[in-house]
Amino acid sequence: MSATEAPSAPRPKDRPEPERRPAGLRTLVASVGGQNLSLIAALAVVVVLFGSLNPNFLSWDNIQVIGEAATIAGLLAVVQTVVIICGALDISVGSQAGLASVVSAMVFTSTGSSAPLGIGAALLAGAAVGLLNGAVIIHGRVNPTIATLAGLAAYKGLAQLVSGGRAQGFVLNDPVFVFLSRGKIAGLPTMIWILVLVAAAVHVLLTYTDIGRNIYALGGNDTAARLAGINLNKYLISAYALTGTVAALAGVLLTARTGSGQPVSGSEGLELQSITAAALGGCALKGGKGTIGGTLLAVALLGALQNGLTVQGINSFWQNVAQGLLLVAAVVIQQRRNRERAIGLPA
Amino acid sequence: MTTPEPPPATALGLTAEHVSKSFGSVQALHGVTLTFPPGRVTALMGENGAGKSTLLRILTGDHRPTRGRVLLDGRELHLTSPIDARRAGIRIIPQEPEIIPHVSVAENVYAGSLPRRAGRRLDRAELHRRITADLSRLGFDRVLDPDRLGSRLTAAQRQLVEILRALTGETPPRVIAFDEPTSSLSEHETEALFELIGRLRDLGIAIVYVSHRMKEIFHLADRIAVLRDGALVGEVDATRTTESELVRLMVGRDLAGLFVRQHVATERVVLDVRHLTTDAVRDVSLTVRAGEVVALAGLIGAGRSELALALAGDLPIRSGTVTLNGRPLKARSPRDAIEAGIGLAPEERKAQALLLHRTIRDNTTLVSQRRLRRWRFVSRARERALAQEYADRLRVRAPSIEAEVRTLSGGNQQKVVLARWLARRPELLILDEPTRGVDIGAKAEIYQIIADLAREGTAVLVISSELPEVLGLADRVVVLQNGRITGELDRADATEEAVLALAMADDLAPATAATTATQDATTTSPDATTTDTPSGANR
């Protein structure tokens, strides 16, 4: 997808750029970033393709549908970006969302329809689970992929245990949940606002604060970061706690959208989507590199693709295949750019 | 592999012809022409960074020369990988043997070409037959058990495995290069190795022998080639030269001109270490005053870097006290040490100091964030101003401070590391090998920076394996050997001989006292992440 060449509409910016490209493109690539440019091009291709196949694809209603559908995966992709910049990975985000979904609905029901308590409990549960992930990784010295793989299974199981494996409660008689799922602010669905706000907050954190600098530093070179006086453990545990909390928020939105707490359905596979989006968006899986802007572009691309395929009536099994291919393609392109030597296991 | 071109000089053996190599802006080799004849031991000498390793890597196919060519018996070789070189009969015994830990000696030796039976099953009988034959042919049958696991071998045995690898294989060896083979061997093992090298030479194999140990070189070598700053400065007959001539060839240039000699040390003690013991050093006491440059000399592995890391809060202190500006310092993390006013520019700048994919600006301000932020927001303008100020002051050569650090040369990268600490204004700055892998121009600039720092009243502790640098920079030299301080020399008393004698006090005989005896024992830094900028590359 992102292999598509960049369009050549030049927007002048005068910063020098080290990569070897034609002079006209160089300035443009520098200002937007090569990766983002490929994503925009890919998005344009997808939009033009599906738009010409089905005019409804470009209708305002359908765009909102795409946005809403992409919100849950988008939230997870945003925090996954933070974790990946740290040089780690969280493949338990889907299970965390599922657990939070169940918790929100069950606490809501058992407290006599208190939405704030339900949502608060879900967010707390998410934060706790995230802290647990971080603690296992830091203090148990467990590789992040393995630790969160364990989490993927365990949190899913936990959600199934507390819910008995069934959808729990019904929340759409409550105005808060209704507002979350169907409300609009200034013409835009609430869900999209939530994604935009969370993404903006994380973007500001990463780009404008010393916390963000330190996160990039520890992902880029952990020894250097440590010797520069950065408390690595604190940052890593916080990153996982943030991930847990935002995954829980995604779980709450899942509850609102489906009307009840879902232990598995709706959250399964979100880890794949979030990692795919982050990788497509330009995160280096080695850490130290990645932006929220890139990830959001990738989320939009994935959302548009998924919606377009659905609108065209293409089997969802194929969509899974497409997603797997995209993830591999994203990483292959990244490694080619890094000129990774094709010997042995990749770094 | 070969071209029909007529051989220019019908020299037998392995020849490097006008070989040049540059890494980015650093030229590691300048037109080196050198022949390693068969049946001769040719020693390759030179200071740290003189280009020995680069030349070896070119001869063994690991690097490709920027200019020039490599010939074997007058025929040009086009080596694109170490495998090509191996097929051509060129073998190298690396300084650090590569041993697969959980398989046997036999499988280690034939790794990649194990004998097999139908269905790709390992032919254990054949493997055993082969290893026993090879071991007894080479006289190793007493010292190497073919069934022993790689992880359980001693340093000498590991090296024997590498030698066996070099001597076996489809093509017979024509050239064998030994890269400081004795650095981890005992005296007895060294003798056995020399005996073996003698036999290989008598078989007509061209031997390339890289070492710093004069005694070994005079014992073994027929000819001695000396490299300096990437150029061949002399090729002498081993029987017609002396140690002092070799030292003169190796050092050659007038290093004194590089250093800014001055004495600005005050009486105010900044760092006072008393009876410090860590896992690597024992009972170390030393002081550094404001404006004073103290050099920590010693062999690789003496515990100098570990001492630096302990002072910087990164390694635990077992006992003893550290006092900084009269206040006891109990640093439990680098953060504590930095807060107290200690800065450390570590040994491996790529692995331990730099964020290669971030800008000069990000790298410079890494330890000064607190000064630049308001609430938690970093002021981009003040950040840029600070980075620009120090980039200008240290004359970092780059398109702008927004350039990624990986695109810079080694010297400029080191300046960025220094800029980071200068921007923080530490009381005590520890510099571990500040000029490693840095070209001579940048070296001079770094020496100037160190002198300026001292003049501003910073206490500076420099760790260096280059003796001329130690002598040129330091007001005082503290020598560490095997984790303990063996002596302290004032500038007036510090000579290369005196420092070396202390560094090797009960290690080797003083006969080995070459200028460079302390160097080169480290391996290439792990720089797999980046482009071809040289850090370990041009050693």
Interface residues (C-beta under 8 A of the other chain):
Chain A: R15 P16 P18 Y208 T209 D210 I211 R213 N214 Y216 A217 G220 N221 T223 A224 R226 L227 A228 G229 I230 N231 A284 K286 G288 K289 N338 R339 A347
Chain B: A312 D314 S333 P334 R335 A337 I338 E339 L344 P346 A351 Q352 A353 L354 L355 L356 H357 R358 D362 T365 L366 V367 Q369 R370 L372 R373 R376 F377 V378 R380 P399 S400 E402 A403 E404 T407 R420 A528 T529 T531
